[in-house]
Amino acid sequence: ENGLRVKARISNLSPGAHGFHIHTYGDCSAPDAGSAGGHFNPHDKPHGAPDDDQRHVGDLGNIVADQNGVAVAEFVDPLITLDGENAILGRAVIVHAKPDDFTSQPTGDAGDRLACGVVGYSQK
C-alpha cells in the first residue's frame, strides 16, 4: 500500500555499492546499454536519492554487493508503479559500475552500465 516492492539479486559485481536505476527505454541492445536512454524521469525532476522529495522516478539509489559480488535488495519504492505515468513495465533496470552520489546531475556520477534488463512479469 506504500508503493511497489522491489526485489533484486544480482551477481558477478565488484564488492561495494553500485547505482541502481530504472531507465526510460526497455532496450538493452547496445553493448554499453546506452540504448536504454537516461533515467526514467516523466516529471522532469532533478536527480536525487530515493527518499528525496525531488528525484527521478527511476532513482532507486544503490545496491551493495558483498565480498562474493552478490547484491541482494528488497525495498518498497513510493513512486514507481506497474501502470499509469510512473509505470516501469517495459523499461530497463540498470546496475552501474560506481555508487550513485545522489547529487551529480543528471546521473549521480554512477559510471558505466554493467548490467541491463527489461522489467516485465511472468507466470510460474
GROMACS elastic network, one bead per residue, 0.5 to 0.9 nm:
[ bonds ]
;  ai    aj funct       b0    kb
    1     4     6  0.79610   500
    1    78     6  0.89839   500
    2     5     6  0.88874   500
    2    76     6  0.71044   500
    2    77     6  0.75690   500
    2    78     6  0.58087   500
    3    76     6  0.56884   500
    3    77     6  0.51925   500
    3    79     6  0.65215   500
    3    80     6  0.70115   500
    3    81     6  0.72609   500
    4    75     6  0.82833   500
    4    76     6  0.53074   500
    4    77     6  0.53902   500
    4    78     6  0.64715   500
    4    79     6  0.77020   500
    4    80     6  0.62197   500
    4    81     6  0.60504   500
    4    82     6  0.80122   500
    5    74     6  0.70872   500
    5    75     6  0.56788   500
    5    77     6  0.64407   500
    5    78     6  0.89192   500
    6    73     6  0.75785   500
    6    74     6  0.54774   500
    6    75     6  0.54127   500
    6    76     6  0.60001   500
    6    77     6  0.72863   500
    7    72     6  0.76975   500
    7    73     6  0.57137   500
    7    75     6  0.68179   500
    7    76     6  0.88536   500
    8    63     6  0.89653   500
    8    71     6  0.76535   500
    8    72     6  0.56466   500
    8    73     6  0.51721   500
    8    74     6  0.64639   500
    9    70     6  0.70166   500
    9    71     6  0.56505   500
    9    73     6  0.65974   500
    9    74     6  0.89521   500
   10    13     6  0.74224   500
   10    65     6  0.80959   500
   10    69     6  0.81568   500
   10    70     6  0.56488   500
   10    71     6  0.51841   500
   10    72     6  0.65909   500
   10    73     6  0.88788   500
   10    95     6  0.88115   500
   11    14     6  0.89176   500
   11    65     6  0.78819   500
   11    68     6  0.81452   500
   11    69     6  0.56422   500
   11    71     6  0.63603   500
   11    72     6  0.87522   500
   12    65     6  0.88456   500
   12    68     6  0.78421   500
   12    69     6  0.51534   500
   12    70     6  0.64477   500
   12    71     6  0.89352   500
   13    16     6  0.83778   500
   13    18     6  0.85925   500
   13    65     6  0.64425   500
   13    66     6  0.86839   500
   13    68     6  0.81070   500
   13    70     6  0.63826   500
   13    71     6  0.76838   500
   13    97     6  0.83669   500
   13   114     6  0.83555   500
   14    17     6  0.85670   500
   14    18     6  0.87734   500
   14    65     6  0.67300   500
   14    66     6  0.81813   500
   14    67     6  0.78395   500
   14    68     6  0.79993   500
   14    69     6  0.51600   500
   14    70     6  0.83278   500
   14    97     6  0.82300   500
   15    18     6  0.89078   500
   15    64     6  0.72313   500
   15    66     6  0.52056   500
   15    67     6  0.51751   500
   15    68     6  0.69150   500
   15    69     6  0.50800   500
   15    70     6  0.77088   500
   15    71     6  0.85281   500
   16    63     6  0.81527   500
   16    64     6  0.51395   500
   16    65     6  0.50435   500
   16    66     6  0.65514   500
   16    67     6  0.79327   500
   16    69     6  0.80962   500
   16    71     6  0.87503   500
   16    98     6  0.85117   500
   16    99     6  0.80623   500
   17    62     6  0.58760   500
   17    63     6  0.55430   500
   17    65     6  0.62910   500
   17    71     6  0.87617   500
   17    97     6  0.84535   500
   17    98     6  0.66394   500
   17   100     6  0.80755   500
   18    61     6  0.83643   500
   18    62     6  0.51857   500
   18    63     6  0.53898   500
   18    64     6  0.62085   500
   18    65     6  0.77131   500
   18    95     6  0.63630   500
   18    96     6  0.53805   500
   18    97     6  0.57546   500
   18   100     6  0.67558   500
   18   110     6  0.71842   500
   19    59     6  0.87642   500
   19    60     6  0.79067   500
   19    61     6  0.59019   500
   19    63     6  0.65240   500
   19    64     6  0.89115   500
   19    94     6  0.79218   500
   19    95     6  0.57604   500
   19    97     6  0.71353   500
   19    98     6  0.61514   500
   19   101     6  0.84943   500
   19   108     6  0.80536   500
   19   109     6  0.87708   500
   19   110     6  0.54958   500
   19   111     6  0.82472   500
   20    58     6  0.86193   500
   20    59     6  0.72922   500
   20    60     6  0.56302   500
   20    61     6  0.55590   500
   20    62     6  0.51485   500
   20    63     6  0.62428   500
   20    93     6  0.72992   500
   20    94     6  0.58443   500
   20    96     6  0.64670   500
   20    99     6  0.84583   500
   20   100     6  0.78436   500
   20   110     6  0.87418   500
   21    39     6  0.66243   500
   21    40     6  0.81097   500
   21    57     6  0.89675   500
   21    58     6  0.52543   500
   21    59     6  0.52052   500
   21    60     6  0.52320   500
   21    61     6  0.69164   500
   21    62     6  0.82618   500
   21    92     6  0.82892   500
   21    93     6  0.57654   500
   21    94     6  0.53816   500
   21    95     6  0.68007   500
   21    96     6  0.82740   500
   22    25     6  0.88740   500
   22    38     6  0.85509   500
   22    39     6  0.58971   500
   22    40     6  0.57656   500
   22    57     6  0.77985   500
   22    59     6  0.67347   500
   22    60     6  0.73133   500
   22    88     6  0.72983   500
   22    91     6  0.68142   500
   22    92     6  0.56174   500
   22    94     6  0.62395   500
   22   119     6  0.87981   500
   23    26     6  0.75600   500
   23    36     6  0.58451   500
   23    37     6  0.60492   500
   23    38     6  0.53744   500
   23    41     6  0.83621   500
   23    58     6  0.63531   500
   23    59     6  0.89496   500
   23    88     6  0.86967   500
   23    91     6  0.61728   500
   23    92     6  0.50432   500
   23    93     6  0.60643   500
   23    94     6  0.68717   500
   24    27     6  0.88294   500
   24    36     6  0.60884   500
   24    37     6  0.55451   500
   24    38     6  0.59116   500
   24    39     6  0.58158   500
   24    41     6  0.75396   500
   24    42     6  0.88898   500
   24    58     6  0.82263   500
   24    88     6  0.84119   500
   24    90     6  0.89154   500
   24    91     6  0.56349   500
   24    92     6  0.65876   500
   25    28     6  0.83372   500
   25    35     6  0.71760   500
   25    37     6  0.58546   500
   25    38     6  0.81611   500
   25    40     6  0.81605   500
   25    90     6  0.73004   500
   25    92     6  0.58045   500
   25   118     6  0.85055   500
   26    35     6  0.82726   500
   26    36     6  0.58722   500
   26    37     6  0.87773   500
   26    89     6  0.84254   500
   26    90     6  0.51581   500
   26    93     6  0.81069   500
   26   116     6  0.89245   500
   26   117     6  0.75528   500
   26   118     6  0.51381   500
   26   119     6  0.73786   500
   27    30     6  0.78436   500
   27    33     6  0.75638   500
   27    34     6  0.85322   500
   27    35     6  0.55203   500
   27    37     6  0.83049   500
   27    90     6  0.87237   500
   27    91     6  0.75770   500
   27    92     6  0.66453   500
   27   116     6  0.84532   500
   27   117     6  0.81724   500
   27   118     6  0.71587   500
   28    31     6  0.77492   500
   28    32     6  0.83056   500
   28    33     6  0.50890   500
   28    34     6  0.76057   500
   28    35     6  0.59813   500
   28    36     6  0.58759   500
   28    92     6  0.73151   500
   28   115     6  0.88227   500
   28   116     6  0.58159   500
   28   117     6  0.66261   500
   28   118     6  0.74824   500
   29    32     6  0.84374   500
   29    33     6  0.65077   500
   29    34     6  0.83581   500
   29    35     6  0.63599   500
   29    36     6  0.82208   500
   30    34     6  0.59283   500
   30    35     6  0.54436   500
   30    36     6  0.82183   500
   31    34     6  0.76803   500
   31    35     6  0.86893   500
   32    35     6  0.79090   500
   32   112     6  0.75438   500
   32   113     6  0.62618   500
   32   114     6  0.77602   500
   32   115     6  0.88699   500
   33    36     6  0.57694   500
   33    37     6  0.80853   500
   33    94     6  0.82688   500
   33   112     6  0.89422   500
   33   113     6  0.63072   500
   33   114     6  0.81614   500
   33   115     6  0.77569   500
   33   116     6  0.64421   500
   34    37     6  0.57328   500
   34    38     6  0.80725   500
   34   113     6  0.79959   500
   35    38     6  0.89235   500
   36    39     6  0.86341   500
   36    91     6  0.77921   500
   36    92     6  0.61123   500
   36    93     6  0.86578   500
   36    94     6  0.85167   500
   36   116     6  0.81669   500
   37    40     6  0.83149   500
   37    92     6  0.87961   500
   38    41     6  0.81783   500
   38   106     6  0.85931   500
   38   107     6  0.79908   500
   39    47     6  0.85670   500
   39    56     6  0.68385   500
   39    57     6  0.79290   500
   39    58     6  0.55717   500
   39    59     6  0.71156   500
   39   106     6  0.82532   500
   39   107     6  0.73189   500
   40    56     6  0.63227   500
   40    57     6  0.58894   500
   40    59     6  0.78357   500
   40    86     6  0.85849   500
   40    88     6  0.83433   500
   40    91     6  0.81942   500
   40    92     6  0.89243   500
   41    44     6  0.55768   500
   41    45     6  0.66257   500
   41    46     6  0.85790   500
   41    47     6  0.87516   500
   41    55     6  0.81075   500
   41    57     6  0.54535   500
   41    58     6  0.64863   500
   41    59     6  0.86502   500
   41    86     6  0.86359   500
   42    45     6  0.80385   500
   42    56     6  0.76442   500
   42    57     6  0.72135   500
   42    85     6  0.71869   500
   42    86     6  0.71589   500
   43    56     6  0.74810   500
   43    57     6  0.79364   500
   44    55     6  0.87997   500
   44    56     6  0.73750   500
   45    48     6  0.87174   500
   45    54     6  0.59892   500
   45    55     6  0.55348   500
   45    56     6  0.56134   500
   45    57     6  0.84493   500
   46    54     6  0.62310   500
   46    55     6  0.54169   500
   46    56     6  0.63640   500
   46   103     6  0.89300   500
   46   105     6  0.70595   500
   46   106     6  0.67698   500
   47    54     6  0.73521   500
   47    56     6  0.54775   500
   47    59     6  0.70402   500
   47   102     6  0.67830   500
   47   103     6  0.68001   500
   47   104     6  0.74439   500
   47   105     6  0.59187   500
   47   106     6  0.54435   500
   47   107     6  0.64053   500
   47   108     6  0.68452   500
   48    51     6  0.80945   500
   48    52     6  0.60511   500
   48    53     6  0.83476   500
   48    54     6  0.64684   500
   48    56     6  0.67898   500
   48    59     6  0.65949   500
   48    61     6  0.82576   500
   48   101     6  0.85510   500
   48   103     6  0.60734   500
   48   104     6  0.84381   500
   48   105     6  0.85151   500
   48   106     6  0.87726   500
   48   107     6  0.86743   500
   48   108     6  0.74865   500
   49    52     6  0.52667   500
   49    53     6  0.86903   500
   49    54     6  0.84172   500
   49    55     6  0.65913   500
   49    56     6  0.87275   500
   49    59     6  0.64320   500
   49    60     6  0.71465   500
   49    61     6  0.57500   500
   49   100     6  0.83724   500
   49   101     6  0.83241   500
   49   102     6  0.50671   500
   49   103     6  0.79986   500
   49   108     6  0.89338   500
   50    53     6  0.84642   500
   50    55     6  0.70920   500
   50    56     6  0.85931   500
   50    57     6  0.85783   500
   50    58     6  0.87382   500
   50    59     6  0.58128   500
   50    60     6  0.52685   500
   50    61     6  0.56305   500
   50    77     6  0.75983   500
   50    78     6  0.88912   500
   50   102     6  0.86968   500
   51    54     6  0.86877   500
   51    55     6  0.83259   500
   51    60     6  0.89857   500
   51    61     6  0.89291   500
   51    77     6  0.88145   500
   51    78     6  0.89847   500
   52    55     6  0.60860   500
   55    58     6  0.80729   500
   55    59     6  0.64807   500
   56    59     6  0.52259   500
   56    60     6  0.87434   500
   57    60     6  0.79605   500
   57    79     6  0.59603   500
   57    80     6  0.62182   500
   57    86     6  0.67950   500
   58    61     6  0.89323   500
   58    79     6  0.85025   500
   58    80     6  0.73941   500
   58    86     6  0.88638   500
   58    88     6  0.83202   500
   58    93     6  0.86539   500
   59   102     6  0.87689   500
   59   107     6  0.88827   500
   60    63     6  0.87942   500
   60    77     6  0.76817   500
   61    99     6  0.83193   500
   61   100     6  0.64042   500
   61   101     6  0.87333   500
   61   102     6  0.75728   500
   62    95     6  0.86451   500
   62    96     6  0.89261   500
   62    99     6  0.61557   500
   62   100     6  0.61902   500
   63    71     6  0.61824   500
   63    72     6  0.73019   500
   63    73     6  0.65237   500
   63    95     6  0.83155   500
   63    99     6  0.82470   500
   64    69     6  0.87509   500
   64    70     6  0.79424   500
   64    71     6  0.52834   500
   64    72     6  0.73969   500
   64    73     6  0.80675   500
   64    99     6  0.87885   500
   65    68     6  0.73772   500
   65    72     6  0.73397   500
   66    69     6  0.52394   500
   66    70     6  0.54397   500
   66    71     6  0.62689   500
   66    72     6  0.87698   500
   67    70     6  0.75135   500
   68    71     6  0.88857   500
   77    80     6  0.62253   500
   77    81     6  0.87439   500
   78    81     6  0.82653   500
   79    86     6  0.67923   500
   80    83     6  0.88689   500
   80    86     6  0.53549   500
   80    87     6  0.61246   500
   80    88     6  0.65259   500
   81    84     6  0.71043   500
   81    85     6  0.81665   500
   81    86     6  0.54511   500
   81    88     6  0.62630   500
   81    89     6  0.82375   500
   82    86     6  0.74947   500
   82    88     6  0.58436   500
   82    89     6  0.58422   500
   83    86     6  0.68200   500
   83    88     6  0.75763   500
   83    89     6  0.75817   500
   84    87     6  0.54014   500
   85    88     6  0.89343   500
   87    90     6  0.84719   500
   87    91     6  0.83853   500
   88    91     6  0.53133   500
   88    92     6  0.79047   500
   88    93     6  0.88808   500
   88   119     6  0.66677   500
   88   120     6  0.84978   500
   89    92     6  0.84286   500
   89   118     6  0.78458   500
   89   119     6  0.51780   500
   89   120     6  0.54663   500
   89   121     6  0.80896   500
   90   118     6  0.59158   500
   90   119     6  0.53041   500
   90   120     6  0.60279   500
   91   117     6  0.83838   500
   91   118     6  0.56258   500
   91   119     6  0.56417   500
   91   120     6  0.82844   500
   92   116     6  0.64043   500
   92   117     6  0.54419   500
   92   119     6  0.59210   500
   93   115     6  0.80789   500
   93   116     6  0.57344   500
   93   117     6  0.53476   500
   93   118     6  0.61459   500
   93   119     6  0.65878   500
   94   113     6  0.64364   500
   94   114     6  0.73519   500
   94   115     6  0.56087   500
   94   117     6  0.67548   500
   94   118     6  0.89266   500
   95    98     6  0.88646   500
   95   110     6  0.89738   500
   95   112     6  0.86279   500
   95   113     6  0.59803   500
   95   114     6  0.56294   500
   95   115     6  0.51170   500
   95   116     6  0.67055   500
   96    99     6  0.73021   500
   96   100     6  0.83066   500
   96   110     6  0.57428   500
   96   111     6  0.58852   500
   96   112     6  0.55199   500
   96   114     6  0.52909   500
   96   115     6  0.71039   500
   97   110     6  0.64171   500
   97   111     6  0.53802   500
   97   112     6  0.52828   500
   97   113     6  0.62061   500
   97   114     6  0.58702   500
   97   115     6  0.89693   500
   98   101     6  0.88974   500
   98   109     6  0.75574   500
   98   111     6  0.53709   500
   98   112     6  0.75189   500
   99   102     6  0.88777   500
   99   108     6  0.79932   500
   99   109     6  0.76355   500
   99   110     6  0.52172   500
   99   111     6  0.79577   500
  100   103     6  0.81760   500
  100   104     6  0.84484   500
  100   107     6  0.76428   500
  100   109     6  0.60212   500
  100   111     6  0.84316   500
  101   104     6  0.65905   500
  101   107     6  0.87804   500
  101   109     6  0.63963   500
  101   110     6  0.71476   500
  102   105     6  0.84051   500
  102   107     6  0.80973   500
  102   108     6  0.50009   500
  102   109     6  0.82074   500
  103   106     6  0.83348   500
  103   107     6  0.83201   500
  103   108     6  0.56443   500
  103   109     6  0.82634   500
  104   107     6  0.62610   500
  104   109     6  0.57637   500
  104   110     6  0.89904   500
  105   108     6  0.58973   500
  105   109     6  0.75736   500
  106   109     6  0.80485   500
  107   110     6  0.65187   500
  107   111     6  0.84948   500
  108   111     6  0.84493   500
  110   113     6  0.83727   500
  111   114     6  0.89378   500
  113   116     6  0.73294   500
